[in-house]
Amino acid sequence: MRIILESRGMRIILESRGMRIILESRGMRIEDHERAERELRTLNYYRLSGYWYTMRDVDSDVQNGREFFREGASFDLVMDLYEFDERLRAAILADLAPIELALRALVGHHLGRIDPLIHLRPDALGHVAKRPSKRNPRQTEYQVWKRRFDQALNKSKEEFAAHYREQYESKVPVWVAVELMDWGMLSNLYRMAPENVREDVAEICRMSAPQMESWIKCLNILRNLAAHHARIFNRGFDIKPKLSGDGRLDVIRDVTNRSFGQLTLIRYLSHELGLPDRGRLPAVLTSFPDNDLVPFSRIAAPPGWERHDLWVPLSAEADALSS
């Protein structure tokens, strides 16, 4: 792998050895040169830079990172943080999967009670379905959603999808249709649902429909970030979820746009939906690498977070996983 740097208007292409030398010249301790060069070659200099960014020496006058690292910065710590983030992404995806399936089932069931084909009848959906789409103002929210759904149905290799295409002119009952939807499509269907359906689904999780909608949107973004290998650790999120008055959420009211705040949404929904608690997220957070440069507090978890009601693993299986 090569990296291109700008220096006085000239482009400089560096191999992984050159990258390693630059890091060392800036004060990063690298004990295993071979490993560092291998990781720089296979993981990408810029991907790893997100993990050493907070190790840089900072000029207190301009609050701008200089080109040197603070004492104690090491490539081993960079990799420890990177591997922690890998485990965190894997746990997020694993814990979101059953939440996604539960939401599919709930949305499909409650919509199907009104009409098995309600998703094919925009007139029976809520007012959001009739709004002009932000992405394409010439079409409604429903028309944009329906085009995506039709594509998913037509491309699906599932036997049930082929059955409905061939035998029922693609008229798939909504409780079947949800199984073809990704999280984004399901999120938009929930947004377009009649208000009573939105409230019924939200009430199961002890929140209002606007709150549930914001949570689904936040978790869709989090899921996409994890699936595309983006850094989750020490990240700020643009969208904040709307919280209910549940006292268990007090711990994140000021940090809903930070990693711990977003992860707590997962823990809350898992509890409220009655899903098995494998203890993955608590186990990963307790594995954060102990160091003096990049503290665990950057995740925005408060002291004693592991004793909080939503973060204590519920099952013996979770205890076994964390041991």
C-alpha positions as CSV (number, residue, x, y, z in Angstrom):
1,M,0.0,0.0,0.0
2,R,1.1,3.5,-0.7
3,I,0.0,6.8,0.7
4,I,0.1,10.3,-0.9
5,L,1.1,13.2,1.2
6,E,1.2,16.9,0.3
7,S,4.4,18.8,1.0
8,R,5.0,22.3,-0.4
9,G,2.6,21.6,-3.3
10,M,4.3,18.4,-4.2
11,R,2.7,14.9,-4.0
12,I,4.8,12.4,-2.1
13,I,4.0,8.7,-2.4
14,L,5.0,6.6,0.6
15,E,5.1,2.8,1.1
16,S,4.2,1.3,4.4
17,R,7.8,1.5,5.6
18,G,7.8,5.3,4.9
19,M,4.6,5.6,6.8
20,R,6.1,3.8,9.8
21,I,9.2,6.0,9.7
22,I,7.0,9.2,9.7
23,L,5.0,8.0,12.7
24,E,8.2,7.3,14.6
25,S,9.7,10.6,13.7
26,R,6.7,12.3,15.2
27,G,7.2,10.5,18.5
28,M,5.1,7.3,18.3
29,R,6.8,4.3,19.9
30,I,6.8,1.3,17.5
31,E,8.5,-1.8,18.9
32,D,7.5,-4.2,16.2
33,H,8.4,-2.6,12.8
34,E,7.2,-5.6,10.8
35,R,3.8,-5.7,12.4
36,A,3.4,-1.9,12.1
37,E,4.2,-2.0,8.4
38,R,1.9,-4.9,7.8
39,E,-1.0,-3.2,9.6
40,L,-0.4,0.1,7.8
41,R,-0.4,-1.8,4.5
42,T,-3.5,-3.9,5.1
43,L,-5.7,-1.5,7.2
44,N,-4.9,1.8,5.6
45,Y,-3.0,4.7,7.2
46,Y,-6.0,7.0,7.3
47,R,-8.3,4.3,8.9
48,L,-5.8,3.9,11.7
49,S,-5.2,7.6,12.1
50,G,-8.7,7.9,13.6
51,Y,-7.3,5.9,16.6
52,W,-4.1,7.8,17.1
53,Y,-5.7,11.2,16.5
54,T,-6.4,11.8,20.2
55,M,-2.8,10.9,21.0
56,R,-1.4,13.9,19.2
57,D,0.2,16.8,21.1
58,V,-2.3,19.7,21.1
59,D,-1.4,23.3,21.1
60,S,-3.5,24.8,23.9
61,D,-3.6,28.2,22.3
62,V,-5.2,27.2,19.0
63,Q,-6.6,23.8,20.0
64,N,-5.1,22.4,16.8
65,G,-3.4,19.1,16.7
66,R,0.3,19.4,15.9
67,E,2.4,16.9,14.0
68,F,3.8,15.3,17.1
69,F,2.5,12.7,19.6
70,R,2.2,12.9,23.3
71,E,4.6,10.9,25.5
72,G,3.4,7.3,25.8
73,A,1.8,7.1,22.3
74,S,2.5,3.7,20.8
75,F,1.5,1.7,17.8
76,D,0.5,-1.1,20.1
77,L,-2.1,1.2,21.8
78,V,-3.4,2.2,18.3
79,M,-4.0,-1.4,17.5
80,D,-5.5,-2.2,20.9
81,L,-8.0,0.6,20.3
82,Y,-8.6,-0.5,16.8
83,E,-9.2,-4.1,17.9
84,F,-11.5,-2.9,20.7
85,D,-13.5,-1.0,18.0
86,E,-13.7,-4.2,15.9
87,R,-15.2,-6.1,18.8
88,L,-17.6,-3.2,19.4
89,R,-18.8,-3.2,15.8
90,A,-19.4,-6.9,15.9
91,A,-21.4,-6.7,19.1
92,I,-23.5,-3.8,17.8
93,L,-24.4,-5.8,14.6
94,A,-25.1,-9.0,16.7
95,D,-27.3,-7.1,19.2
96,L,-29.2,-5.1,16.5
97,A,-30.1,-8.2,14.5
98,P,-32.8,-9.5,16.9
99,I,-34.1,-5.9,17.4
100,E,-34.5,-5.6,13.7
101,L,-36.3,-8.9,13.4
102,A,-38.6,-8.0,16.3
103,L,-39.5,-4.6,14.7
104,R,-40.2,-6.3,11.4
105,A,-42.6,-8.6,13.1
106,L,-44.3,-5.9,15.1
107,V,-44.8,-3.5,12.2
108,G,-46.0,-6.3,9.9
109,H,-48.4,-7.6,12.5
110,H,-50.0,-4.3,13.4
111,L,-50.3,-3.1,9.8
112,G,-51.7,-6.4,8.7
113,R,-54.5,-6.1,11.3
114,I,-55.8,-3.2,9.2
115,D,-55.2,-4.7,5.8
116,P,-52.9,-7.4,4.6
117,L,-51.9,-5.3,1.6
118,I,-51.9,-1.9,3.3
119,H,-48.3,-1.3,2.2
120,L,-49.7,-1.3,-1.4
121,R,-52.4,1.3,-0.6
122,P,-50.9,4.7,0.1
123,D,-54.4,6.1,0.8
124,A,-54.6,3.8,3.8
125,L,-51.3,4.8,5.3
126,G,-50.5,8.0,7.3
127,H,-50.1,11.5,6.1
128,V,-46.3,11.1,5.8
129,A,-46.9,8.8,2.8
130,K,-48.3,11.7,0.9
131,R,-45.6,14.2,1.6
132,P,-43.2,15.2,-1.2
133,S,-39.9,13.3,-0.9
134,K,-36.9,15.3,0.3
135,R,-34.7,13.4,-2.1
136,N,-37.1,13.7,-5.0
137,P,-39.7,16.4,-4.5
138,R,-41.5,15.3,-7.7
139,Q,-42.5,12.1,-5.9
140,T,-44.2,11.3,-2.6
141,E,-42.4,9.6,0.2
142,Y,-44.5,6.5,-0.6
143,Q,-43.6,6.5,-4.3
144,V,-39.9,6.6,-3.4
145,W,-40.3,3.8,-0.8
146,K,-42.5,1.7,-3.1
147,R,-39.8,1.8,-5.9
148,R,-37.2,0.5,-3.4
149,F,-39.6,-2.2,-2.2
150,D,-40.4,-3.3,-5.7
151,Q,-36.7,-3.6,-6.5
152,A,-36.1,-5.7,-3.4
153,L,-39.1,-8.0,-4.2
154,N,-38.0,-8.5,-7.8
155,K,-34.4,-9.2,-7.0
156,S,-35.1,-11.5,-4.0
157,K,-33.9,-15.1,-4.4
158,E,-36.1,-16.2,-1.5
159,E,-38.6,-19.0,-2.5
160,F,-41.5,-17.1,-0.9
161,A,-40.7,-14.0,-3.0
162,A,-40.7,-16.1,-6.2
163,H,-44.0,-17.7,-5.1
164,Y,-45.8,-14.4,-4.6
165,R,-44.3,-13.0,-7.9
166,E,-45.5,-16.0,-9.9
167,Q,-48.8,-16.9,-8.2
168,Y,-50.1,-13.6,-6.8
169,E,-48.8,-10.9,-9.1
170,S,-46.3,-9.7,-6.5
171,K,-49.1,-8.9,-4.0
172,V,-47.2,-9.9,-0.9
173,P,-49.0,-9.6,2.5
174,V,-47.3,-7.0,4.7
175,W,-46.2,-9.5,7.3
176,V,-44.3,-11.3,4.6
177,A,-43.2,-8.1,2.9
178,V,-41.3,-6.9,6.0
179,E,-39.0,-9.9,5.6
180,L,-37.7,-8.3,2.3
181,M,-37.0,-4.9,3.9
182,D,-33.7,-3.6,5.1
183,W,-33.6,-1.4,8.2
184,G,-34.0,1.8,6.2
185,M,-37.0,0.5,4.3
186,L,-38.6,-0.7,7.5
187,S,-37.9,2.7,9.2
188,N,-39.7,4.5,6.4
189,L,-42.6,2.2,6.4
190,Y,-43.0,2.8,10.1
191,R,-42.9,6.6,9.4
192,M,-45.6,6.2,6.9
193,A,-47.8,4.0,9.0
194,P,-51.2,5.2,10.4
195,E,-50.8,7.0,13.7
196,N,-52.5,4.3,15.7
197,V,-50.1,1.7,14.4
198,R,-47.1,3.8,15.1
199,E,-48.3,4.4,18.7
200,D,-49.2,0.7,19.3
201,V,-45.7,-0.4,18.3
202,A,-44.0,2.4,20.3
203,E,-46.1,1.7,23.4
204,I,-44.7,-1.9,23.5
205,C,-41.3,-0.2,24.1
206,R,-42.8,2.4,26.5
207,M,-42.3,5.4,24.3
208,S,-44.3,7.6,21.9
209,A,-44.3,7.2,18.1
210,P,-42.0,10.3,17.5
211,Q,-39.6,8.9,20.1
212,M,-39.6,5.4,18.5
213,E,-39.2,6.9,15.0
214,S,-36.1,8.8,16.2
215,W,-34.6,5.7,17.8
216,I,-35.1,3.6,14.7
217,K,-33.4,6.3,12.6
218,C,-30.5,6.6,15.0
219,L,-30.0,2.9,15.1
220,N,-30.2,2.6,11.3
221,I,-27.3,5.0,11.1
222,L,-25.3,3.2,13.8
223,R,-25.9,-0.1,12.1
224,N,-24.7,1.3,8.7
225,L,-21.6,2.7,10.4
226,A,-20.8,-0.6,12.0
227,A,-21.5,-2.6,8.8
228,H,-19.2,-0.4,6.8
229,H,-16.4,-0.6,9.3
230,A,-16.5,3.0,10.5
231,R,-15.0,4.0,13.8
232,I,-17.6,3.8,16.6
233,F,-15.3,4.5,19.5
234,N,-15.0,8.1,20.4
235,R,-17.5,9.2,17.8
236,G,-20.0,12.0,17.8
237,F,-23.4,11.3,16.1
238,D,-25.3,14.0,14.2
239,I,-28.8,12.8,15.2
240,K,-30.0,12.7,18.8
241,P,-32.8,10.3,19.8
242,K,-35.8,11.6,21.6
243,L,-36.0,10.1,25.0
244,S,-39.0,9.2,27.1
245,G,-39.3,10.0,30.8
246,D,-38.0,6.5,31.8
247,G,-35.6,7.0,34.6
248,R,-33.3,4.3,33.3
249,L,-32.5,6.7,30.4
250,D,-31.4,9.6,32.8
251,V,-27.8,8.3,32.5
252,I,-27.6,9.3,28.8
253,R,-29.7,12.4,28.6
254,D,-26.7,14.6,28.1
255,V,-24.8,12.2,25.9
256,T,-27.3,10.9,23.4
257,N,-25.0,11.8,20.5
258,R,-22.0,9.9,21.9
259,S,-21.1,6.2,21.7
260,F,-22.4,5.2,25.1
261,G,-25.7,7.0,24.5
262,Q,-26.3,5.2,21.3
263,L,-25.3,1.8,22.7
264,T,-27.7,2.3,25.6
265,L,-30.6,2.5,23.1
266,I,-29.7,-1.0,22.0
267,R,-29.7,-2.2,25.6
268,Y,-33.0,-0.5,26.3
269,L,-34.8,-2.0,23.3
270,S,-33.4,-5.4,24.0
271,H,-34.9,-5.3,27.5
272,E,-38.3,-3.9,26.5
273,L,-38.7,-6.3,23.6
274,G,-37.9,-9.3,25.8
275,L,-34.9,-10.4,23.7
276,P,-32.2,-12.8,25.0
277,D,-29.4,-10.9,26.7
278,R,-26.1,-12.3,25.6
279,G,-24.1,-9.6,27.4
280,R,-22.1,-8.8,24.3
281,L,-21.9,-5.0,24.7
282,P,-21.1,-5.0,28.4
283,A,-18.4,-7.6,27.8
284,V,-16.9,-5.5,25.0
285,L,-16.9,-2.2,27.0
286,T,-15.1,-3.9,29.9
287,S,-12.4,-5.0,27.5
288,F,-11.4,-1.4,26.7
289,P,-7.6,-1.1,26.8
290,D,-6.2,0.3,30.0
291,N,-4.0,3.3,29.2
292,D,-3.2,6.9,30.3
293,L,-3.6,8.6,26.9
294,V,-7.1,7.7,25.6
295,P,-9.4,7.3,28.6
296,F,-12.5,5.2,28.6
297,S,-14.5,8.3,29.4
298,R,-14.2,9.3,25.7
299,I,-17.1,6.8,25.1
300,A,-19.1,9.1,27.5
301,A,-19.9,6.2,29.8
302,P,-20.3,7.5,33.4
303,P,-18.5,5.9,36.4
304,G,-20.3,2.8,37.5
305,W,-22.0,2.3,34.1
306,E,-21.7,-1.5,34.5
307,R,-24.0,-1.4,37.5
308,H,-26.7,0.5,35.7
309,D,-30.0,-1.3,35.3
310,L,-29.8,-1.5,31.5
311,W,-26.2,-2.6,31.5
312,V,-26.3,-5.5,34.0
313,P,-26.5,-8.7,31.9
314,L,-29.7,-10.6,32.7
315,S,-28.9,-14.2,31.8
316,A,-26.6,-16.9,33.0
317,E,-25.5,-17.3,29.4
318,A,-24.4,-13.6,29.4
319,D,-22.4,-14.3,32.5
320,A,-20.7,-17.2,30.9
321,L,-19.9,-15.2,27.8
322,S,-18.2,-12.4,29.8
323,S,-16.2,-14.8,32.0
